[in-house]
């Protein structure tokens, strides 16, 4: 008996010690979790990929022989060969689509067991289905929306887990432009405390803004996934751009077991720095959830303090200043990179537009990537965020109409919750050229969609891009629900809009559809052309599938750039306009059939090289001095050439040919350019702009000799060795004196050694069938482009360019050692 008692006592002591150790281990684990707060991991690396139907890919263990290993974002369509036979058709870029599978194996640390774990996709095109360890998580048809799934119940800790994603873009055509295919935006793995801020769970507004003070409201939605009531503290700190604390608020709350709670915090800031398009000052709000002083969760919300409104008579006001909206429409592709998102490509694109003087972007015709909105916040663009290109009535066979009934509310809400904290967004658009505007179903659908928007955000006006400007024919307008009327094209009617739609606010939501190929010119330049003249009507185009870069050609529904801008510029009630488009994009190759496979609409070509009309906008929208003359100066002798000049900040421009004055000209009335008709002779064309007799700028164009050598010009001299950074290298074919050979089409071969790899080549030619993923490219009108990406190696990059018969060139790009890789 004594032995039993003794053993019993030993057992009790041992059991108590075990409890203490177990409790200590739990406390240690809890302490580690609390100390770390939210964990967000980049989940882009080392996916396996295979095209085709592979239903076995969702299983835990399969043979991956023949599967590629790659990083996402990834667009498999851009890797394919062009063909008129692809079901995407030339309108969809004439590139392949189909079905693809992605798999990724990963381990989850044991100390995540007390966390809720999610996988977040910024965008997958299209019809994505996701499995974790063979368990089905769900389907998301819409290719432009962000979404997440919870993984917690299905994970194995300290063991291998497999995420599998099926992407089905086989139902074609499903778009009027190139979409790309695959996991083309970023993926993240997120681990949260059981008590956390909900998905997209903060909302900040600025109900009062002045130069002296601003009131900030912050709503935070909390979730308690534990089975007991919890007392927690919510603390929010407003930080300025340098990270210094400006204001903070703390609040203690109780949150019931398995419940949600919304908490509001109010701040007052003195002498705020306001966000605008020229000085887009950004604050941030760091929100922390604490329990007994320990961090459970943390979340950062962007904050830009600004006040804006639209006025029926005067247009648009930002921070009390009348501001004309100088906007462009953008599709989501990045040229030779396809749909695959890369923030460096977006930044290059937006910088070109900013330098031109653009201050606004319409996201056509779908929600953009999160990175795009981060950049518009940072760089100072006014944004129209657009949800849909179609509603129930489609435009092509397999577009969003096929999933509208089940998904429109979920997708619209996802866009609103995700994007509503971005200060750059100042308009929500519920649709583009929606067919329901022509029948009575547009009444109820419009009201329902706007009710959804207003239930989530009442701080921004809601618009829709309309084509019908006769009130009795437009049922979306007749709903009475729109805050802002956006009209596409038909600029001749803009002046009369206030009479047709009294007391309404207006913007040109899409305009122009001018057609151009960079560096190509047809004479005479004053011959106005619609290509095609009407839908499916034949026309006499150019045999080489080019369109003149003079501002003289548009699609039949559009106008020249000058025609529409002259109209919008003079009408106070027009808040501004969005040009179709800022950049050429893949697909929709109007006016030509295949082999044309990308658009002609852009102010800037697909490779990122500005067309001449870029400088018209720069002379109008940018305060910097501008003088741009064109065309190039290599022609047949005695041919009559029209020489155009875009200029500003000057009274007149004088043109010289080989030192002889051809006369001085000035813009008259609402002119946006001046021109001379010149009999060609080789040599030097020089223009001088003057104001009050003093020279403002000089520009020279020289006749080029035969192509002689290659010139390389990278857009940066240093790069970050992070496996993500991009270098865009402009490749010029020049004569022996370094003058661009404007008609050169030499094939250039590229080789990269060191810390980079070639990820794209282009030349801006809309009918080129060369691969974007090759290591060579023909020049188009003297230029082409090679895009290099860091491969993660900590080595400088050396690019070598060679072409038969030309002097070779190389360039080195060094590592930015100060930047964090």
Rosetta blueprint (number, residue, H / E / L):
1 X L
2 X H
3 X H
4 X H
5 X H
6 X H
7 X H
8 X H
9 X H
10 X H
11 X H
12 X H
13 X H
14 X H
15 X H
16 X H
17 X H
18 X H
19 X H
20 X H
21 X H
22 X H
23 X H
24 X H
25 X H
26 X H
27 X H
28 X H
29 X H
30 X H
31 X H
32 X H
33 X H
34 X H
35 X H
36 X H
37 X L
38 X L
39 X E
40 X E
41 X E
42 X E
43 X L
44 X L
45 X L
46 X L
47 X E
48 X E
49 X E
50 X E
51 X E
52 X L
53 X L
54 X L
55 X H
56 X H
57 X H
58 X H
59 X L
60 X L
61 X L
62 X L
63 X L
64 X L
65 X L
66 X L
67 X L
68 X E
69 X E
70 X E
71 X L
72 X L
73 X L
74 X L
75 X L
76 X L
77 X H
78 X H
79 X H
80 X L
81 X L
82 X L
83 X L
84 X L
85 X L
86 X L
87 X L
88 X L
89 X L
90 X H
91 X H
92 X H
93 X L
94 X L
95 X L
96 X L
97 X L
98 X E
99 X E
100 X E
101 X E
102 X E
103 X E
104 X E
105 X E
106 X E
107 X E
108 X E
109 X L
110 X H
111 X H
112 X H
113 X L
114 X L
115 X E
116 X E
117 X E
118 X E
119 X E
120 X E
121 X E
122 X L
123 X L
124 X L
125 X E
126 X L
127 X L
128 X E
129 X E
130 X E
131 X E
132 X E
133 X L
134 X L
135 X E
136 X E
137 X E
138 X E
139 X E
140 X E
141 X L
142 X L
143 X L
144 X L
145 X L
146 X L
147 X E
148 X E
149 X E
150 X E
151 X L
152 X H
153 X H
154 X H
155 X L
156 X L
157 X E
158 X L
159 X L
160 X E
161 X E
162 X E
163 X E
164 X E
165 X E
166 X E
167 X E
168 X E
169 X E
170 X L
171 X L
172 X L
173 X L
174 X L
175 X L
176 X L
177 X L
178 X L
179 X L
180 X L
181 X L
182 X E
183 X L
184 X L
185 X L
186 X L
187 X E
188 X E
189 X E
190 X E
191 X E
192 X E
193 X E
194 X L
195 X E
196 X E
197 X E
198 X E
199 X E
200 X E
201 X E
202 X E
203 X E
204 X E
205 X E
206 X E
207 X E
208 X E
209 X E
210 X L
211 X L
212 X L
213 X E
214 X E
215 X E
216 X E
217 X E
218 X E
219 X E
220 X E
221 X E
222 X E
223 X E
224 X E
225 X L
226 X L
227 X L
228 X L
229 X L
230 X E
231 X E
232 X E
233 X E
234 X E
235 X E
236 X E
237 X E
238 X E
239 X E
240 X L
241 X L
242 X L
243 X L
244 X L
245 X E
246 X E
247 X E
248 X E
249 X E
250 X E
251 X E
252 X E
253 X E
254 X E
255 X E
256 X L
257 X L
258 X L
259 X E
260 X E
261 X E
262 X E
263 X E
264 X E
265 X E
266 X E
267 X E
268 X E
269 X E
270 X E
271 X L
272 X L
273 X L
274 X L
275 X E
276 X L
277 X L
278 X L
279 X L
280 X E
281 X L
282 X L
283 X E
284 X E
285 X E
286 X E
287 X E
288 X E
289 X E
290 X E
291 X E
292 X L
293 X L
294 X E
295 X E
296 X E
297 X E
298 X E
299 X E
300 X E
301 X E
302 X E
303 X E
304 X L
305 X L
306 X L
307 X L
308 X E
309 X E
310 X E
311 X E
312 X L
313 X L
314 X L
315 X E
316 X E
317 X E
318 X E
319 X L
320 X L
321 X E
322 X E
323 X L
324 X L
325 X E
326 X E
327 X E
328 X E
329 X E
330 X E
331 X L
332 X L
333 X L
334 X L
335 X H
336 X H
337 X H
338 X L
339 X L
340 X L
341 X L
342 X L
343 X H
344 X H
345 X H
346 X H
347 X H
348 X H
349 X H
350 X H
351 X H
352 X H
353 X H
354 X H
355 X H
356 X H
357 X L
358 X L
359 X L
360 X E
361 X E
362 X E
363 X E
364 X L
365 X L
366 X L
367 X L
368 X L
369 X L
370 X H
371 X H
372 X H
373 X H
374 X H
375 X H
376 X H
377 X H
378 X H
379 X H
380 X L
381 X L
382 X E
383 X E
384 X E
385 X E
386 X E
387 X L
388 X L
389 X L
390 X L
391 X L
392 X L
393 X L
394 X L
395 X L
396 X L
397 X L
398 X L
399 X L
400 X H
401 X H
402 X H
403 X L
404 X H
405 X H
406 X H
407 X H
408 X H
409 X H
410 X H
411 X H
412 X H
413 X H
414 X H
415 X H
416 X H
417 X H
418 X H
419 X H
420 X L
421 X L
422 X L
423 X L
424 X L
425 X E
426 X E
427 X E
428 X E
429 X E
430 X E
431 X E
432 X E
433 X L
434 X L
435 X H
436 X H
437 X H
438 X H
439 X L
440 X L
441 X H
442 X H
443 X H
444 X H
445 X H
446 X H
447 X H
448 X H
449 X H
450 X H
451 X H
452 X H
453 X H
454 X H
455 X H
456 X H
457 X L
458 X L
459 X L
460 X L
461 X E
462 X E
463 X E
464 X E
465 X E
466 X E
467 X L
468 X L
469 X L
470 X L
471 X H
472 X H
473 X H
474 X L
475 X H
476 X H
477 X H
478 X H
479 X L
480 X L
481 X L
482 X L
483 X L
484 X E
485 X E
486 X E
487 X E
488 X E
489 X L
490 X L
491 X H
492 X H
493 X H
494 X H
495 X H
496 X H
497 X H
498 X H
499 X H
500 X H
501 X L
502 X L
503 X L
504 X L
505 X L
506 X E
507 X E
508 X E
509 X E
510 X E
511 X E
512 X E
513 X L
514 X E
515 X L
516 X L
517 X L
518 X L
519 X L
520 X L
521 X L
522 X L
523 X L
524 X L
525 X L
526 X L
527 X L
528 X L
529 X E
530 X E
531 X L
532 X L
533 X L
534 X L
535 X L
536 X L
537 X L
538 X L
539 X L
540 X L
541 X L
542 X L
543 X L
544 X L
545 X L
546 X L
547 X L
548 X L
549 X L
550 X L
551 X L
552 X L
553 X E
554 X E
555 X L
556 X L
557 X L
558 X L
559 X L
560 X L
561 X H
562 X H
563 X H
564 X H
565 X H
566 X H
567 X H
568 X H
569 X H
570 X H
571 X L
572 X L
573 X L
574 X E
575 X E
576 X E
577 X E
578 X E
579 X E
580 X E
581 X L
582 X L
583 X E
584 X L
585 X L
586 X E
587 X L
588 X L
589 X L
590 X L
591 X L
592 X L
593 X L
594 X L
595 X L
596 X L
597 X L
598 X E
599 X L
600 X L
601 X L
602 X L
603 X L
604 X E
605 X L
606 X L
607 X L
608 X L
609 X L
610 X E
611 X L
612 X L
613 X H
614 X H
615 X H
616 X H
617 X H
618 X H
619 X H
620 X H
621 X H
622 X L
623 X L
624 X L
625 X L
626 X L
627 X E
628 X E
629 X E
630 X E
631 X L
632 X L
633 X L
634 X L
635 X L
636 X L
637 X L
638 X L
639 X L
640 X E
641 X E
642 X E
643 X E
644 X E
645 X E
646 X E
647 X E
648 X L
649 X L
650 X L
651 X L
652 X E
653 X E
654 X E
655 X E
656 X E
657 X E
658 X L
659 X L
660 X E
661 X E
662 X E
663 X E
664 X E
665 X E
666 X L
667 X L
668 X L
669 X L
670 X L
671 X L
672 X L
673 X L
674 X E
675 X E
676 X E
677 X E
678 X E
679 X E
680 X L
681 X L
682 X L
683 X L
684 X E
685 X E
686 X E
687 X E
688 X E
689 X E
690 X E
691 X E
692 X L
693 X L
694 X E
695 X E
696 X E
697 X E
698 X E
699 X E
700 X E
701 X E
702 X E
703 X L
704 X L
705 X L
706 X L
707 X L
708 X L
709 X E
710 X E
711 X E
712 X E
713 X E
714 X E
715 X L
716 X L
717 X L
718 X E
719 X E
720 X L
721 X L
722 X L
723 X L
724 X L
725 X L
726 X E
727 X E
728 X E
729 X E
730 X E
731 X E
732 X E
733 X E
734 X E
735 X L
736 X L
737 X L
738 X L
739 X L
740 X E
741 X L
742 X L
743 X L
744 X L
745 X L
746 X L
747 X E
748 X E
749 X E
750 X E
751 X E
752 X E
753 X E
754 X E
755 X L
756 X E
757 X E
758 X E
759 X E
760 X E
761 X E
762 X E
763 X L
764 X L
765 X L
766 X L
767 X L
768 X L
769 X L
770 X L
771 X L
772 X L
773 X L
774 X L
775 X L
776 X E
777 X E
778 X E
779 X L
780 X E
781 X L
782 X L
783 X E
784 X E
785 X E
786 X E
787 X E
788 X E
789 X E
790 X E
791 X L
792 X L
793 X L
794 X L
795 X L
796 X L
797 X E
798 X E
799 X E
800 X E
801 X E
802 X E
803 X L
804 X L
805 X L
806 X L
807 X E
808 X L
809 X E
810 X E
811 X E
812 X E
813 X E
814 X E
815 X E
816 X L
817 X L
818 X L
819 X L
820 X L
821 X L
